[in-house]
Amino acid sequence: MVLAIVMAFDWTTISLESAVKKSDIIVIGTLRNVSEETHDGIDYGTGEITVDEVLRGKARPGEKLVLKWQNESNVMCPRVEHEDDSNKQLIWLLTITRDQNVAADNPGRVAVLEKKQRVIELIRELL
């Protein structure tokens, strides 16, 4: 008999303030072309953020940023998932990965457009 072990943990969402402070790039954009696959017990996800507006960092409108994420296959929560974020214009508070792609590894790194003014205020506070 084989039993699947499913692990679950509470997810701690980082605050908008913390996400702004710790982001390399902050853009408004739309995630498209989301795909996920599993290899050796790890679920890998990838997608493409088309940049509409740059709030901070080195990116350009029209640029396509490769977003990557991963989770252990046997962990139900917390998980980084972006499929529900696809095809929506959102604020992305991103870090640059070692392979020069971008990551949004916490739910607090994706925000609705209604938070744009607050994000801009937080960016100004850092200057």
C-alpha beads as a LAMMPS data file, in Angstrom:
LAMMPS data file: protein, C-alpha beads

127 atoms
126 bonds

1 atom types
1 bond types

-500.0 500.0 xlo xhi
-500.0 500.0 ylo yhi
-500.0 500.0 zlo zhi

Masses

1 110.0

Atoms # bond

1 1 1 0.000 0.000 0.000
2 1 1 1.292 3.475 -0.915
3 1 1 0.125 6.460 1.082
4 1 1 0.498 9.981 -0.186
5 1 1 1.672 12.406 2.439
6 1 1 0.236 15.843 2.031
7 1 1 1.782 18.634 4.023
8 1 1 0.052 21.883 4.869
9 1 1 1.349 25.059 6.474
10 1 1 -0.049 28.523 7.028
11 1 1 0.969 31.101 4.452
12 1 1 2.255 34.403 5.800
13 1 1 1.512 37.124 3.274
14 1 1 4.079 39.903 3.297
15 1 1 2.772 43.451 3.620
16 1 1 2.633 45.830 0.682
17 1 1 5.260 47.964 2.443
18 1 1 7.629 45.017 2.763
19 1 1 7.024 43.920 -0.829
20 1 1 7.831 47.417 -2.132
21 1 1 11.034 47.636 -0.052
22 1 1 12.263 44.198 -1.122
23 1 1 11.361 44.342 -4.831
24 1 1 13.888 44.801 -7.615
25 1 1 11.252 45.684 -10.219
26 1 1 7.700 46.963 -9.769
27 1 1 5.519 46.999 -12.857
28 1 1 1.943 47.075 -13.984
29 1 1 1.452 44.277 -16.451
30 1 1 -0.487 41.249 -17.604
31 1 1 0.593 37.648 -17.090
32 1 1 0.042 35.350 -20.066
33 1 1 1.197 31.971 -21.388
34 1 1 1.094 30.296 -17.971
35 1 1 2.256 26.690 -17.921
36 1 1 3.066 24.219 -15.179
37 1 1 4.879 20.884 -15.165
38 1 1 6.180 18.434 -12.581
39 1 1 9.646 16.866 -12.410
40 1 1 11.154 14.849 -9.577
41 1 1 8.604 15.929 -6.963
42 1 1 8.721 19.627 -7.842
43 1 1 5.958 21.571 -9.610
44 1 1 7.429 24.254 -11.872
45 1 1 5.444 27.162 -13.244
46 1 1 6.279 29.785 -15.802
47 1 1 4.543 32.679 -17.492
48 1 1 5.231 35.924 -19.294
49 1 1 4.408 39.359 -17.869
50 1 1 3.938 41.997 -20.553
51 1 1 4.930 45.313 -18.983
52 1 1 2.456 48.177 -19.430
53 1 1 4.009 50.626 -16.960
54 1 1 7.189 50.661 -14.876
55 1 1 6.838 52.004 -11.340
56 1 1 10.402 51.147 -10.265
57 1 1 13.377 49.243 -11.625
58 1 1 14.936 48.407 -14.942
59 1 1 12.151 47.384 -17.277
60 1 1 10.462 48.991 -20.276
61 1 1 6.842 49.202 -21.396
62 1 1 6.226 46.423 -23.897
63 1 1 9.002 44.266 -22.455
64 1 1 8.131 40.675 -21.612
65 1 1 9.447 39.422 -18.265
66 1 1 9.687 35.673 -17.662
67 1 1 8.022 34.840 -14.332
68 1 1 9.006 31.527 -12.746
69 1 1 7.868 29.751 -9.587
70 1 1 8.091 26.319 -8.008
71 1 1 6.552 24.254 -5.219
72 1 1 7.129 20.824 -3.750
73 1 1 4.511 18.542 -5.291
74 1 1 3.361 17.082 -1.969
75 1 1 2.767 20.463 -0.280
76 1 1 -0.782 21.783 -0.537
77 1 1 -0.212 25.035 1.325
78 1 1 1.613 27.337 1.174
79 1 1 2.050 27.283 -2.583
80 1 1 3.031 29.940 -5.069
81 1 1 0.352 29.835 -7.758
82 1 1 -0.161 32.391 -10.539
83 1 1 -2.670 30.769 -12.863
84 1 1 -5.470 32.813 -11.242
85 1 1 -3.425 35.977 -11.893
86 1 1 -3.244 35.361 -15.632
87 1 1 -4.935 37.631 -18.169
88 1 1 -5.437 40.389 -15.585
89 1 1 -3.651 43.702 -15.436
90 1 1 -2.036 43.766 -11.989
91 1 1 0.786 45.373 -10.049
92 1 1 3.737 42.974 -9.873
93 1 1 6.311 43.487 -7.082
94 1 1 9.128 41.323 -8.402
95 1 1 12.540 40.065 -7.460
96 1 1 15.173 39.186 -10.045
97 1 1 16.312 35.569 -9.888
98 1 1 19.836 34.234 -10.375
99 1 1 18.938 33.260 -13.940
100 1 1 17.726 36.838 -14.679
101 1 1 14.047 35.927 -14.710
102 1 1 11.591 37.364 -12.186
103 1 1 9.732 35.907 -9.214
104 1 1 6.665 36.803 -7.174
105 1 1 7.104 34.224 -4.435
106 1 1 4.394 35.443 -2.060
107 1 1 0.758 36.527 -2.503
108 1 1 1.814 39.970 -1.218
109 1 1 3.908 40.461 -4.367
110 1 1 0.814 40.800 -6.573
111 1 1 -1.589 43.692 -6.046
112 1 1 -4.731 45.028 -7.681
113 1 1 -4.554 48.293 -9.649
114 1 1 -6.510 50.109 -6.949
115 1 1 -3.313 49.985 -4.834
116 1 1 -1.229 51.856 -7.419
117 1 1 -1.282 55.203 -5.592
118 1 1 -0.220 53.552 -2.320
119 1 1 2.622 51.706 -4.095
120 1 1 3.827 55.007 -5.597
121 1 1 3.726 56.641 -2.137
122 1 1 5.766 53.792 -0.665
123 1 1 8.322 54.027 -3.479
124 1 1 8.697 57.777 -2.834
125 1 1 9.267 57.119 0.881
126 1 1 12.267 54.974 -0.050
127 1 1 13.956 57.780 -2.013

Bonds

1 1 1 2
2 1 2 3
3 1 3 4
4 1 4 5
5 1 5 6
6 1 6 7
7 1 7 8
8 1 8 9
9 1 9 10
10 1 10 11
11 1 11 12
12 1 12 13
13 1 13 14
14 1 14 15
15 1 15 16
16 1 16 17
17 1 17 18
18 1 18 19
19 1 19 20
20 1 20 21
21 1 21 22
22 1 22 23
23 1 23 24
24 1 24 25
25 1 25 26
26 1 26 27
27 1 27 28
28 1 28 29
29 1 29 30
30 1 30 31
31 1 31 32
32 1 32 33
33 1 33 34
34 1 34 35
35 1 35 36
36 1 36 37
37 1 37 38
38 1 38 39
39 1 39 40
40 1 40 41
41 1 41 42
42 1 42 43
43 1 43 44
44 1 44 45
45 1 45 46
46 1 46 47
47 1 47 48
48 1 48 49
49 1 49 50
50 1 50 51
51 1 51 52
52 1 52 53
53 1 53 54
54 1 54 55
55 1 55 56
56 1 56 57
57 1 57 58
58 1 58 59
59 1 59 60
60 1 60 61
61 1 61 62
62 1 62 63
63 1 63 64
64 1 64 65
65 1 65 66
66 1 66 67
67 1 67 68
68 1 68 69
69 1 69 70
70 1 70 71
71 1 71 72
72 1 72 73
73 1 73 74
74 1 74 75
75 1 75 76
76 1 76 77
77 1 77 78
78 1 78 79
79 1 79 80
80 1 80 81
81 1 81 82
82 1 82 83
83 1 83 84
84 1 84 85
85 1 85 86
86 1 86 87
87 1 87 88
88 1 88 89
89 1 89 90
90 1 90 91
91 1 91 92
92 1 92 93
93 1 93 94
94 1 94 95
95 1 95 96
96 1 96 97
97 1 97 98
98 1 98 99
99 1 99 100
100 1 100 101
101 1 101 102
102 1 102 103
103 1 103 104
104 1 104 105
105 1 105 106
106 1 106 107
107 1 107 108
108 1 108 109
109 1 109 110
110 1 110 111
111 1 111 112
112 1 112 113
113 1 113 114
114 1 114 115
115 1 115 116
116 1 116 117
117 1 117 118
118 1 118 119
119 1 119 120
120 1 120 121
121 1 121 122
122 1 122 123
123 1 123 124
124 1 124 125
125 1 125 126
126 1 126 127
